[in-house]
Amino acid sequence: MKEKKKFQMPSALTIVMIFLGVVAVMTWFVPTSVVNESGDIVFNAAFDADGNIIENAGTNPAGLWDFFLAPIQGLAIGADVACSILISGAFLAVLNKTGAMDAGINALLKKFSGNTLIVLLITVFALMGTIYGAWEEMPAYAIIIIPMFLAAGYDVMTGMLVILVGAVAGNMADVVNPYAIGAAVAAIGNEELSIGSGIVLRMILFVALVTFGTISVLRYANKVKKDPSKSVVADIAECQNMAAAASTNEEKMSWRHKLSLIVFAIVILLCVMGYAPWASIGENQGVFNFLNGFKTNLSGGFLGNLLGVDSFTEFGNWYFNEFCVIWLIGAIVIAVINKMPEKEFVSTFIGGAADLMGVVLVLATSRGISVFMGSQTEGMSITFIYWIQNILKDVPLWAFVIAAVAVYVMIAVFLQSTSGLAGITMPIFGAIAMAVFATTSTGGTGGQILLMSAFTCGVNFICSFYPESTNMGICELTHIPYDRFVRTMLKISLPMLLIAAVIISVAPYVGIV
């Protein structure tokens, strides 16, 4: 009698392909809708070639050719993200080749306990999320952080949780993130609102969510370190092989290692400086001008032309292209410091990029889903938003905040761009919040502040487990089955969502808003 085979979770790429197929089928039944110039949703409509609205446009069914074309289009859409993943992998391969990373990890583990590192790094990733919405770049950091925790005696899931729980907590609070809060304020159009409106509420959310997330990760991490069999990936051979490889490195620190790690630290610092929205945080143009003064001073001169400062993107306005440039330069500098032969450098660089091609393919396929869902102004995603926002109109006062959180959770399944969602939904939801709270002690503006926090919490909760490029990319990188990742992540992110909903709901009654 043949032994019955146990169900095995498909790979990350297969899961995303299945999800792509489901969305493709939906295109046969769900009509497209558009957002007009006034910001209103026109149901069952599409734009023609001249930008005019065609009503009763019906569905836009995807065929078999479209299904296989979508990942290719997704790769084109996400080319900058894909390139940053490949370049970061190449950079880290060069750094690892020198032995500097192993030496640095060993030195760090001797200085700090595992618990200290967990608390510190979760806080760092939370700050990155809450300041500028860091998320898509997380796979690049995973390459760095996960080996550190493997070397310290934890498992791959611990490293993943440190990165994603921190980023999710920070993004759910979004204390000063201009791409979420700033976009929401702009879309609502209330002159009484600014990016600082409701900041006390969002700071309370930040502390509560980061604290809960940190305690949860510490509990899991210490359980695994005490008894490795308690790891959710204890039976996954690939995960155990990663742990074995990380634990066998005993590299000692040399002066070349130290210089290489200094370069690495500078690269990370420049990326943070580049991404952080200096012109928007606290509406402080002075910081922005100070950081970017060298461009103004050098522009047009010989040295400025030699360095190419006119092509330099100011700190605060960086995106993935700038990310790639910094990691590329860093790799070359580290190779020079360590006197790495040219052929060895090139082969190591290419090999490091090649190791992450699986992650890039997952990213491309997940981006293909957005091809079927549509853009921020046209497509099937707009139809789902139209249906859901009509439900919210009839929600009573006492349940408005909780309903808003729930609605944004649902909406985020179909469209995950925070700035895009803000632009589409806030003009309508903001008006509803104003009307609902106008006659209360909270006031209409206070109601809109509550709405903005409900928006960031609901949307970013979905990011914690949704099969999109960041989550699936890290699953592919670490060999963690997606189902185990979801179960583990939801044990932390779902309570975080409930905590956030309670805090936002009681805020008007305790004088926070």
C-alpha positions as CSV (number, residue, x, y, z in Angstrom):
1,M,0.0,0.0,0.0
2,K,1.4,3.3,-1.1
3,E,2.0,5.9,1.6
4,K,-0.3,8.9,1.3
5,K,1.6,12.0,0.3
6,K,1.3,15.0,2.6
7,F,0.2,18.2,1.2
8,Q,3.1,20.5,0.5
9,M,2.7,24.2,0.1
10,P,3.6,25.4,-3.4
11,S,6.5,27.7,-3.9
12,A,6.1,31.4,-3.7
13,L,6.2,31.8,-7.5
14,T,3.5,29.2,-7.9
15,I,1.3,30.8,-5.3
16,V,1.5,34.2,-7.0
17,M,0.8,32.6,-10.4
18,I,-2.4,31.0,-8.9
19,F,-3.4,34.3,-7.4
20,L,-2.7,36.0,-10.8
21,G,-5.0,33.4,-12.4
22,V,-7.8,34.1,-9.9
23,V,-7.6,37.8,-10.7
24,A,-7.6,37.1,-14.4
25,V,-10.9,35.1,-14.0
26,M,-12.4,38.1,-12.1
27,T,-11.8,40.3,-15.1
28,W,-14.5,38.4,-16.9
29,F,-17.2,39.3,-14.3
30,V,-16.2,42.6,-12.6
31,P,-16.7,45.8,-14.7
32,T,-14.1,48.5,-14.9
33,S,-14.6,52.0,-13.3
34,V,-12.8,55.2,-13.5
35,V,-12.0,58.3,-11.3
36,N,-12.9,61.5,-13.1
37,E,-11.2,64.9,-12.9
38,S,-13.3,65.9,-9.9
39,G,-12.1,62.8,-8.0
40,D,-15.5,61.0,-8.2
41,I,-15.8,57.4,-9.2
42,V,-17.8,56.7,-12.3
43,F,-19.0,53.1,-12.1
44,N,-18.9,50.8,-15.1
45,A,-16.8,53.1,-17.2
46,A,-13.5,53.4,-19.0
47,F,-11.3,56.1,-20.6
48,D,-10.9,56.2,-24.4
49,A,-7.6,57.0,-26.1
50,D,-8.3,60.8,-25.7
51,G,-9.0,60.5,-22.0
52,N,-12.8,60.8,-22.4
53,I,-15.0,58.7,-20.2
54,I,-17.0,55.9,-21.9
55,E,-19.9,54.9,-19.7
56,N,-21.3,51.3,-19.6
57,A,-17.9,50.0,-20.7
58,G,-18.5,46.6,-19.1
59,T,-15.7,44.1,-18.4
60,N,-12.2,43.9,-19.8
61,P,-11.7,40.1,-19.8
62,A,-8.2,38.8,-19.8
63,G,-7.3,35.9,-22.1
64,L,-4.6,33.2,-21.9
65,W,-2.1,35.4,-23.7
66,D,-2.8,38.2,-21.3
67,F,-2.2,35.8,-18.4
68,F,1.3,34.9,-19.6
69,L,2.0,38.5,-20.7
70,A,1.1,40.0,-17.3
71,P,4.3,38.9,-15.4
72,I,6.4,40.4,-18.3
73,Q,4.5,43.7,-18.0
74,G,4.8,43.4,-14.2
75,L,8.6,43.2,-14.6
76,A,8.6,46.3,-16.7
77,I,6.4,48.1,-14.2
78,G,8.6,47.0,-11.3
79,A,12.0,47.2,-13.1
80,D,13.4,49.7,-10.6
81,V,12.5,47.5,-7.7
82,A,13.8,44.4,-9.5
83,C,17.1,46.2,-10.3
84,S,17.5,47.3,-6.7
85,I,17.1,43.7,-5.4
86,L,19.7,42.4,-7.9
87,I,22.2,45.2,-7.2
88,S,21.8,44.8,-3.4
89,G,22.3,41.0,-3.7
90,A,25.4,41.7,-5.8
91,F,26.7,44.2,-3.3
92,L,26.2,41.9,-0.4
93,A,27.9,39.0,-2.3
94,V,31.0,41.2,-2.7
95,L,30.9,42.2,1.0
96,N,30.4,38.5,2.1
97,K,33.3,37.5,-0.2
98,T,35.7,39.7,1.8
99,G,34.6,38.1,5.1
100,A,33.7,41.5,6.5
101,M,30.0,40.6,7.1
102,D,30.9,37.5,9.1
103,A,33.4,39.4,11.1
104,G,31.0,42.2,11.7
105,I,28.2,39.8,12.8
106,N,30.5,38.0,15.2
107,A,31.7,41.3,16.7
108,L,28.1,42.5,17.0
109,L,26.9,39.3,18.7
110,K,29.8,39.6,21.2
111,K,28.8,43.1,22.1
112,F,25.0,42.8,22.2
113,S,22.6,40.0,23.3
114,G,20.1,38.6,20.9
115,N,17.2,40.3,22.8
116,T,18.9,43.7,22.5
117,L,19.4,43.3,18.8
118,I,15.7,42.3,18.3
119,V,14.5,45.4,20.2
120,L,16.9,47.7,18.5
121,L,16.3,46.5,14.9
122,I,12.5,46.3,15.2
123,T,12.6,49.9,16.4
124,V,14.8,50.9,13.5
125,F,12.5,49.3,10.9
126,A,9.5,50.7,12.6
127,L,11.0,54.2,12.3
128,M,11.7,53.6,8.7
129,G,8.1,52.6,8.1
130,T,6.5,55.4,10.1
131,I,8.8,58.2,8.6
132,Y,8.8,57.3,4.9
133,G,6.8,54.2,4.4
134,A,9.7,51.7,4.0
135,W,8.4,48.4,2.6
136,E,9.4,47.4,-0.9
137,E,13.1,47.6,0.0
138,M,12.7,45.1,2.8
139,P,14.0,42.0,0.8
140,A,17.4,43.9,0.5
141,Y,17.6,44.3,4.3
142,A,16.5,40.6,4.8
143,I,19.7,39.5,3.1
144,I,21.7,41.3,5.8
145,I,19.6,40.8,8.9
146,I,18.6,37.1,8.6
147,P,22.2,35.7,8.6
148,M,22.8,37.8,11.8
149,F,20.0,36.0,13.7
150,L,21.0,32.6,12.3
151,A,24.5,33.1,13.6
152,A,23.0,34.1,17.0
153,G,21.2,30.8,17.3
154,Y,17.7,31.8,16.1
155,D,15.9,30.7,12.9
156,V,15.1,32.3,9.6
157,M,11.6,33.2,10.8
158,T,13.0,35.3,13.6
159,G,15.0,37.4,11.2
160,M,12.0,37.8,8.9
161,L,9.7,38.8,11.9
162,V,12.2,41.4,13.1
163,I,12.1,43.1,9.7
164,L,8.5,42.8,8.8
165,V,6.8,43.3,12.2
166,G,8.9,46.4,12.7
167,A,8.0,47.8,9.2
168,V,4.3,46.8,9.6
169,A,4.0,48.5,13.0
170,G,5.6,51.6,11.8
171,N,3.5,51.8,8.6
172,M,0.3,51.1,10.5
173,A,1.0,54.1,12.8
174,D,2.5,56.3,10.0
175,V,3.4,59.2,12.3
176,V,4.8,61.5,9.7
177,N,4.8,59.5,6.5
178,P,4.0,62.0,3.7
179,Y,3.2,59.3,1.2
180,A,0.3,58.2,3.4
181,I,-0.7,60.9,5.8
182,G,0.4,63.7,3.5
183,A,-1.5,62.2,0.6
184,A,-4.6,61.7,2.8
185,V,-4.5,65.3,4.0
186,A,-4.1,66.6,0.4
187,A,-6.9,64.4,-0.9
188,I,-9.4,65.4,1.9
189,G,-8.8,69.1,1.1
190,N,-9.6,70.4,4.6
191,E,-7.5,73.6,5.2
192,E,-7.6,72.8,9.0
193,L,-5.6,69.6,8.4
194,S,-1.9,69.3,8.1
195,I,0.6,66.4,8.2
196,G,0.9,67.2,11.9
197,S,-2.8,66.8,12.6
198,G,-3.5,63.8,14.8
199,I,0.2,63.3,15.4
200,V,-0.3,62.5,19.2
201,L,-2.8,59.8,18.3
202,R,-0.4,58.3,15.7
203,M,2.5,58.5,18.2
204,I,0.4,56.5,20.7
205,L,-0.4,54.0,18.0
206,F,3.3,53.7,17.2
207,V,4.4,53.0,20.8
208,A,1.6,50.5,21.4
209,L,2.1,48.6,18.1
210,V,5.9,48.5,18.3
211,T,5.8,47.4,21.9
212,F,3.3,44.6,21.2
213,G,5.2,43.6,18.1
214,T,8.5,43.5,19.9
215,I,7.2,41.5,22.8
216,S,5.6,39.0,20.4
217,V,8.8,38.5,18.4
218,L,10.9,38.2,21.6
219,R,8.6,35.4,22.8
220,Y,8.9,33.5,19.6
221,A,12.7,34.1,19.3
222,N,13.5,33.0,22.8
223,K,11.3,29.9,22.5
224,V,13.2,28.9,19.3
225,K,16.6,29.6,20.8
226,K,15.9,27.6,23.9
227,D,14.4,24.7,21.8
228,P,15.2,24.8,18.0
229,S,12.5,22.1,17.5
230,K,9.9,24.8,18.3
231,S,10.8,26.7,15.2
232,V,7.9,26.8,12.6
233,V,10.5,25.8,10.0
234,A,12.3,23.2,12.0
235,D,11.4,20.5,9.4
236,I,12.4,22.6,6.3
237,A,15.8,21.4,5.1
238,E,16.7,24.5,3.2
239,C,16.1,26.7,6.3
240,Q,18.3,24.4,8.4
241,N,21.0,24.5,5.7
242,M,21.0,28.3,5.9
243,A,21.3,28.2,9.7
244,A,24.2,25.7,9.5
245,A,26.1,27.9,6.9
246,A,25.7,31.0,9.1
247,S,26.8,29.3,12.3
248,T,30.1,27.9,10.9
249,N,31.7,31.3,10.1
250,E,34.3,32.4,12.7
251,E,35.9,35.3,10.8
252,K,38.1,37.7,12.8
253,M,38.0,41.5,12.2
254,S,40.9,43.0,10.2
255,W,41.4,46.6,9.3
256,R,40.1,45.9,5.7
257,H,37.0,44.4,7.3
258,K,36.5,47.5,9.4
259,L,36.9,49.8,6.3
260,S,34.4,47.6,4.4
261,L,31.9,47.8,7.1
262,I,32.3,51.6,7.4
263,V,31.5,51.7,3.7
264,F,28.5,49.5,4.3
265,A,27.3,51.7,7.1
266,I,27.7,54.8,4.9
267,V,25.6,53.1,2.1
268,I,22.8,52.4,4.6
269,L,23.0,55.9,6.0
270,L,22.8,57.5,2.5
271,C,19.8,55.4,1.7
272,V,18.0,56.5,4.8
273,M,18.9,60.1,4.1
274,G,17.8,59.8,0.5
275,Y,14.4,58.3,1.3
276,A,13.4,60.3,4.3
277,P,11.1,63.2,3.2
278,W,13.1,66.1,4.7
279,A,11.0,68.8,2.9
280,S,7.8,67.3,4.3
281,I,8.7,66.2,7.9
282,G,7.5,69.0,10.1
283,E,7.3,71.1,6.9
284,N,11.0,71.9,7.4
285,Q,12.5,73.1,4.2
286,G,15.6,74.2,6.2
287,V,16.8,70.7,6.7
288,F,16.2,69.8,3.1
289,N,18.2,72.9,1.9
290,F,21.0,72.2,4.4
291,L,21.4,68.5,3.2
292,N,21.3,69.4,-0.4
293,G,23.3,72.7,-0.3
294,F,26.3,71.1,-2.0
295,K,24.3,70.6,-5.2
296,T,23.5,74.2,-5.4
297,N,27.1,75.3,-4.6
298,L,28.7,72.9,-7.1
299,S,26.2,73.1,-9.9
300,G,27.7,74.5,-13.1
301,G,31.3,74.4,-12.0
302,F,34.1,72.1,-13.2
303,L,33.9,69.9,-10.1
304,G,30.1,69.8,-10.2
305,N,30.2,68.7,-13.9
306,L,32.9,66.1,-13.1
307,L,30.8,64.6,-10.3
308,G,27.5,65.0,-12.2
309,V,25.8,66.9,-9.4
310,D,23.1,68.2,-11.8
311,S,21.9,64.6,-12.2
312,F,22.0,64.0,-8.5
313,T,18.6,63.5,-6.9
314,E,18.2,65.6,-3.8
315,F,18.1,63.8,-0.4
316,G,14.5,63.3,0.4
317,N,13.5,62.5,-3.2
318,W,15.3,59.3,-3.8
319,Y,13.7,56.2,-5.1
320,F,15.0,52.8,-6.3
321,N,17.3,54.1,-9.1
322,E,19.3,56.1,-6.5
323,F,19.3,53.0,-4.2
324,C,21.0,51.0,-7.0
325,V,23.6,53.6,-7.7
326,I,24.7,53.8,-4.1
327,W,24.9,50.0,-3.7
328,L,26.9,49.7,-7.0
329,I,29.4,52.3,-5.9
330,G,29.7,50.7,-2.5
331,A,30.4,47.3,-4.1
332,I,33.2,48.8,-6.2
333,V,34.8,50.7,-3.2
334,I,34.7,47.5,-1.1
335,A,36.4,45.5,-3.9
336,V,39.1,48.1,-4.1
337,I,39.7,48.2,-0.3
338,N,40.1,44.4,-0.3
339,K,42.3,44.3,-3.5
340,M,39.8,42.0,-5.1
341,P,40.9,40.9,-8.6
342,E,38.7,42.2,-11.4
343,K,37.6,38.7,-12.6
344,E,36.8,37.7,-9.0
345,F,34.8,40.9,-8.4
346,V,32.8,40.5,-11.6
347,S,32.0,36.8,-11.1
348,T,31.0,37.5,-7.4
349,F,28.9,40.5,-8.4
350,I,27.1,38.6,-11.1
351,G,26.7,35.5,-8.8
352,G,25.1,37.6,-6.1
353,A,22.6,39.1,-8.5
354,A,21.8,35.7,-9.9
355,D,21.0,34.3,-6.5
356,L,18.1,36.7,-6.2
357,M,16.6,36.1,-9.7
358,G,13.9,33.9,-8.0
359,V,12.9,36.9,-5.9
360,V,12.7,39.1,-9.0
361,L,10.5,36.6,-10.8
362,V,8.1,36.5,-7.8
363,L,8.1,40.3,-7.8
364,A,7.4,40.5,-11.5
365,T,4.5,38.1,-11.3
366,S,3.0,39.8,-8.3
367,R,3.2,43.1,-10.1
368,G,1.4,41.4,-13.0
369,I,-1.6,41.2,-10.7
370,S,-1.8,45.0,-10.7
371,V,-1.9,44.9,-14.5
372,F,-5.3,43.1,-14.3
373,M,-6.5,45.1,-11.3
374,G,-5.9,48.4,-13.1
375,S,-4.3,51.8,-12.1
376,Q,-5.2,54.3,-9.5
377,T,-7.7,56.0,-11.8
378,E,-9.1,53.2,-14.0
379,G,-9.8,49.5,-13.7
380,M,-11.4,46.7,-11.7
381,S,-9.8,47.9,-8.5
382,I,-11.8,51.1,-8.7
383,T,-15.0,49.1,-9.0
384,F,-14.3,47.3,-5.8
385,I,-13.6,50.6,-4.0
386,Y,-16.8,52.0,-5.4
387,W,-18.8,49.1,-4.0
388,I,-17.1,49.2,-0.6
389,Q,-17.4,52.9,-0.1
390,N,-21.1,52.8,-0.7
391,I,-21.4,50.4,2.2
392,L,-19.6,52.8,4.6
393,K,-22.1,55.6,3.9
394,D,-24.8,54.0,6.0
395,V,-22.6,53.1,9.0
396,P,-23.8,54.6,12.3
397,L,-21.6,57.0,14.3
398,W,-20.6,54.6,17.0
399,A,-19.3,52.1,14.6
400,F,-17.7,54.5,12.1
401,V,-14.1,54.1,13.1
402,I,-14.2,50.3,13.4
403,A,-16.1,50.1,10.1
404,A,-13.5,52.4,8.4
405,V,-10.7,50.1,9.6
406,A,-12.5,47.1,8.2
407,V,-13.4,48.8,4.9
408,Y,-9.8,49.8,4.3
409,V,-8.7,46.2,5.1
410,M,-11.0,45.0,2.3
411,I,-10.0,47.8,-0.1
412,A,-6.3,47.0,0.4
413,V,-6.9,43.5,-1.0
414,F,-7.6,45.1,-4.4
415,L,-5.3,48.2,-4.3
416,Q,-2.3,48.6,-2.0
417,S,-0.9,51.9,-3.0
418,T,-1.4,54.1,0.1
419,S,-1.1,57.3,-1.8
420,G,-3.3,56.0,-4.6
421,L,-6.0,54.8,-2.1
422,A,-5.8,58.1,-0.3
423,G,-6.4,60.0,-3.6
424,I,-9.4,57.8,-4.5
425,T,-11.2,57.3,-1.2
426,M,-10.4,60.3,1.0
427,P,-12.5,62.9,-0.9
428,I,-15.6,60.7,-0.3
429,F,-14.7,59.1,3.0
430,G,-13.4,62.5,4.3
431,A,-16.7,64.1,3.5
432,I,-18.6,61.3,5.2
433,A,-16.4,61.6,8.3
434,M,-17.0,65.4,8.4
435,A,-20.8,64.9,8.2
436,V,-20.8,62.1,10.8
437,F,-18.7,63.9,13.4
438,A,-19.8,67.5,12.7
439,T,-22.4,67.7,15.5
440,T,-20.2,65.8,18.1
441,S,-17.6,67.1,20.5
442,T,-14.9,65.6,18.2
443,G,-15.9,67.8,15.3
444,G,-15.7,67.1,11.6
445,T,-11.9,67.7,11.4
446,G,-11.4,65.3,14.3
447,G,-13.5,62.7,12.5
448,Q,-11.2,63.1,9.5
449,I,-8.1,62.6,11.7
450,L,-9.6,59.3,13.0
451,L,-10.3,58.3,9.4
452,M,-6.7,58.8,8.4
453,S,-5.4,56.5,11.2
454,A,-8.1,53.9,10.3
455,F,-6.8,54.2,6.7
456,T,-3.1,53.6,7.5
457,C,-3.9,50.8,10.0
458,G,-6.2,48.9,7.7
459,V,-4.1,49.2,4.5
460,N,-0.9,48.2,6.1
461,F,-2.3,45.3,8.1
462,I,-3.0,43.7,4.7
463,C,0.6,44.2,3.8
464,S,1.7,42.0,6.7
465,F,0.6,38.8,5.0
466,Y,-0.7,39.6,1.5
467,P,1.0,37.6,-1.3
468,E,2.7,40.7,-2.8
469,S,6.3,41.2,-3.9
470,T,7.9,42.0,-0.5
471,N,6.4,39.1,1.4
472,M,6.7,36.6,-1.4
473,G,10.2,37.8,-2.2
474,I,11.4,37.2,1.4
475,C,9.7,33.8,1.5
476,E,11.5,32.8,-1.7
477,L,14.8,34.1,-0.3
478,T,14.4,32.2,3.0
479,H,12.6,29.1,1.8
480,I,9.8,29.7,4.3
481,P,6.5,28.1,3.1
482,Y,4.0,30.8,2.5
483,D,1.3,29.2,4.7
484,R,3.6,29.0,7.7
485,F,4.7,32.6,7.1
486,V,1.0,33.7,7.1
487,R,0.1,31.8,10.2
488,T,3.0,33.1,12.1
489,M,2.6,36.7,10.9
490,L,-1.1,36.9,11.6
491,K,-0.6,35.8,15.2
492,I,1.2,39.2,15.6
493,S,-0.4,41.5,13.0
494,L,-4.0,40.6,13.7
495,P,-3.8,41.6,17.4
496,M,-1.9,44.7,16.3
497,L,-4.9,45.6,14.1
498,L,-7.3,45.0,17.0
499,I,-5.2,47.1,19.3
500,A,-5.1,49.9,16.8
501,A,-8.9,49.8,16.2
502,V,-9.5,50.1,19.9
503,I,-7.1,53.0,20.4
504,I,-8.6,54.9,17.4
505,S,-12.1,54.2,18.6
506,V,-11.6,55.4,22.2
507,A,-9.4,58.4,21.2
508,P,-12.3,60.9,21.0
509,Y,-13.6,59.8,24.4
510,V,-10.2,60.4,26.2
511,G,-9.4,63.7,24.6
512,I,-6.6,62.5,22.3
513,V,-8.5,63.8,19.2
